[in-house]
Amino acid sequence: MRPGRRGSRPRTRTRPSHDDAVPGLVVGVDRGRMTVRVQAPEGPVEVTAMRARELGKHGVVTGDRVRLVGDTSGRTDTLARIVVIEPRVTTLRRTADDTDPTERVVVANAEQLVVVCAITDPEPHVGFLDRCLVAAFSGGLTPLLCLTKADLGSPDALLARYAGLEVEAIAVSQQTTLEQLQPRLDGRMSVFVGQSGVGKSTLVNRLVPDAYRATGGVSKVGKGRHTSSSAVLLDLPGGGMVIDTPGIRSFGLADTDPADVLAAFDDLAEVARDCPPLCAHTADDPDCALDDWAAEGPPTRGERLASFRRLVAAVTSTPNY
């Protein structure tokens, strides 16, 4: 702090309390402008806002709970300021690649990560799936595999690969209803990820008929076209919300290590306390306590350990997709 003038008290800066700031939910981000849903007497209103300077480098992402000051009427050509970002319950993070030191929060506060993957055409990229699961577990989200194009092949091979992780999976096709998927989305905030060609946009349009995500047209949240780097929140007709993330084609895990993966599995973490220091919990670690744990139990333990080690390999190896 710089000293004040002689005979005067040093000047101090006090951060405004913003007690009168209006709470809101960020439903879209586009080139530095946020679309924020606030509750007005007549019902929900979508307000265009910008981030206040006092937030510094703290970025705002879709799913953030925030507080606003300024014009929150939602009228055309008005602009509010986001002055508070509430603590995030969960975060979906990634880096551009495994050598990128900058970790980015993609979505905040989602409860569930729905990983959309085609059973065939295109063939599943298991490296991408493994990394999505790592991102879910390390970020506090519950993963759900949604296997599309079930009319073209069997999901059994993929289901067997992740059986040890007890990850729930649902197989769908354009010829079937979504009655198995919809109950798992009701009343929750879910974020959808998937690579090109797996049918994610088609699935989102079926769930939210007025989203028009496949056409690239104007969505009901935000104005104009959403680029491939945007994440947009959409309301489900029966309650709940989905966040579509067309820009996520890969997950860099530069800031994730095996300990982050292990923390998501209470039973394995408990056993791993008996591992020697610096144990990475891979099959190459000769004294890993997880090996004895798997050998002394039912076959399901071995399946769980194998699945866990595939996720660790996703963190420690070069992407194979």
N, C-alpha and C positions, 0 to 999 in steps of 0.2 A: 504494500500500500504506500502511495506517495504521501509524504508529510504535508499537512496543511500549512497555511500561512502562519507566521509567528503570531501568537496570541489567539489563534482560532483553533477549533477542534478539527481533527482529521475528518475528511469527508468519507462516508461509507455508502456503499450501494446496497440497497435492500431489494430483494426480489419481490415483485408484486404477488399478493396472495391469490388473486384470481378467484375469490370466493364466489363471484357472480358469473363465472364461466359456465357455459352450457355444455353438458355431456353429449357425446356423439360417438358414432361408430364409422370408421373409415371403410367405405365400400368400393373405392377405386382410386388409383393414383395415375396421373397422366402428366408427364413433363412438368413436375413441380407443383401441380395443382391437385388437390385432394377433393374427392366427393365424399362428404360426411353426412350421415343420416342422423338427424336430431328429432326429438319428439316435441311437436308443437301441439297446441290445444286442439287443432283440427285434425291431427294425425301426424305420421312421420313426414318429414320434409328433408329433401336433399340439398345440402349447402355446399357451395364451392369455397374452398379454404386454401390458405397457404400456411407454411410453417413459420412460426415466429422466430426472430433472430435469437431470442434468449434461449432457445432450445439447442443452440450450437450445432454440433454435427450429428445430433440425434435424428436419424431418419424416421419418416412416417411410412408405414406400410399398410396394405389392406388387412383388415381385421383388428387394427389398433383401436383401443378405447381411448378417446381423447376428450379434451375440454376446449371450448371455443369462446372467443370474444369477438365483438364486432357485429356485423349484420348477419344474423342467422335466420333471416326470413326465407331464404331460398329463392328470392326474386331474381330475375335475369339481371346480369351485370353487377351483382353484389359479390362481395368478397369478405370472408371472415378470416380470423387468425387462429391457428392451433397453438395454444400456449402451454398445454400439459399433455404428456403422453402417459397414460396410466401404466402401472407395472404389468408386464406381459406374463400370462399364465403359461403359454407354450410358444415356441418359435420354430418355424421351419426355416432352416439356414442352408446355405450352400456357398461354395467358392466357385469361381469360373472353371478352375481345374485344380488338380492336386498340387500344383506349384504356386498357386495364387495365395498370397498371405492375407488377402482381404476377405473376411467372411461377411456375407450379406444376409440379412433377415429378409425372407421373401414374403412370408405371411405370419401374422401374429394371432394368438388366441384361438386357433382352430383346435377342435377336440380330436379330429380324426383325419388321417391322411389316406385318401382313396387312390391307390395306385392302379391305373387302368393299363391293362396289358392284353394284347391279342394272343389267343391260343396258337394261331397260325396266320400267315399272310398279313403282316410280317411275322417271322419267327420271333419268339420271346428273347429279349436281351436280358439274360439273367444277371449280368453285371449291373445293369441299370436298376433292376428290381432289388438286388441286394443293397445297393447304395440308397435307394429310397427307404428301405426298411431301417437302415442305420440312421438316416436323417429323422425318421419318425421316432425311433426309440430314444435317440439322444436329445430330441427336442420336446419330448413329453407328449407326443401325439400317439393315438392308437391307430395302428395300420390296418387297412382292409384292402385285400386284393380283389379287384373287379376284372374278371377274365372275359373279354369280349370274343365275338365270333365263335361261340360255342357250337354253332351249327356246322362248322367246318372241321372240327377236331375235338379230341378228348382233352379235358383239363387235368387228367390224372397225374401226368408226369410233373406238372408244376405244383400240384397240390402235395405230392409226395416230397418234393424238394423242401417245402416249408412246413411240413407236418410237425417237425420237432419244435418249431417256434410257437405253435398254437396260434398262428395268424389266421384270422377268419378270411375265407375266400368265397366269392359268389361268381358263378358263370352265367353270362347273359348273351343274347343275340338279338338281332333286329326282329326275329320272328317270335320272340317271347316277350311277355310282359315284364315289368320291373318290380313285381310285387315282392320279390325277395330282397331287393336292394333298398327300396323306399323306406321300409321300417327302420333300417339302420342309419338313415339320414334324418329322419323326423326329429325335430327338436334339438338338433345338434348343428354346430358349424363344422363343415367338412371341406377340406381342400383337395381338389382333383389334380393329379399329375399323370402324364403319359407322353410317350414319344409319338412322333408323327406316324399316322396311318393306323393307329390302334383303335380308332373310333371314339375317342374321348369327346370331341365336339358333338358328334352325333348323340352320344349318351347324355351330355349336358342339355342339348336341345329337347330331348325326350323328357327329361326331368323338369325343365323350365321352358315350356313351349314358346315363350316370347323372348327368349334370350338371343336367338339367331347367331349363335357363336360360330357356326360353320361358314356363314356367308361373309363374315367380317364386317357386317353392317353395324348400325347404331344399337348398342345394348340399352337396357332400361336403366343402367346406372352409369352416369357420366355421358358426356357429349362427344360425338365423333367416333372414329374407329379406334379400337384398342389395339395397340401394337403387340407383337409377339412377346414383348417383355413385360406386359401388364398382367396384373392379377385382379380379377373383378369378382365382387361378391354379388350373388343372385339369391333371391328368396325362392324357396320351394313352395309350390301352391298349398301343400298340406302342412306347412310349418317347417322350420329349420332353414339353414342357409348352406349354399355351396360356393366355394371360391374356385373359379376356373383359372388355371395358370398355364396358358399356352406357351409361355416363354421358357419353361423349364424343360430342357431336353437332356440335361445331364446334371449330375451332382458331383461337384468337386468336394473332397472331404479333407482339405488341407489342415483344418483346425480340429479334426476329430481323431481320437486315438482309441486303441482297444479298451481302455478304461471307460470311455464314454459309452461304448457298446455294452460292456459288462454291467454297468450301473443300471441298465434297463431290465436285467434279469435277476430278481432277488435270490432265487435258489442258487444260481451259478455264482453270484457275487459272494454269498455266504461261504460256499466251498472254496472259492479262490483266495480266501483269507489265509489258507494254509499253503499257498504257493510261495516259492522263494522270491526274493526281491527281483524286480525287473522282468518277471515272467510276463510274456506277451500272450499266454494262453493259447498258443498254436500247437499243432501236432509236433513241431520241431523243438518244443520246450520239454526236455526229458523229465523234469520233476514237476510238471504241472499237475496240481491236485485234481483237476477236472477229469483227468484220465482214470484215476482210481475211482472217482465218483461214478463215472459212466460204467466202468467194468463191474462194479459191485451191485449195480441196480438192473432193472428191467431194460429190454431193448429200447424203450422210448427214451431213456437217458442218453443212449448213444446217438439216437436220431437228433435229439435236442442239441447235444454237443457238436455234432457235425454241422448242423444248421448255424449254430452260433459261430463256429470257426469260419464258415463261409462269409459271414458278415465281417468278422475281424479281417479276413483276407481282402475284403472290399476296401477296408480302411488302409491297409498296409501295402497294397499292390497297385499297379497301373491299371486304369479302367480298360475293360475288354469289350467295350461296345462302341 
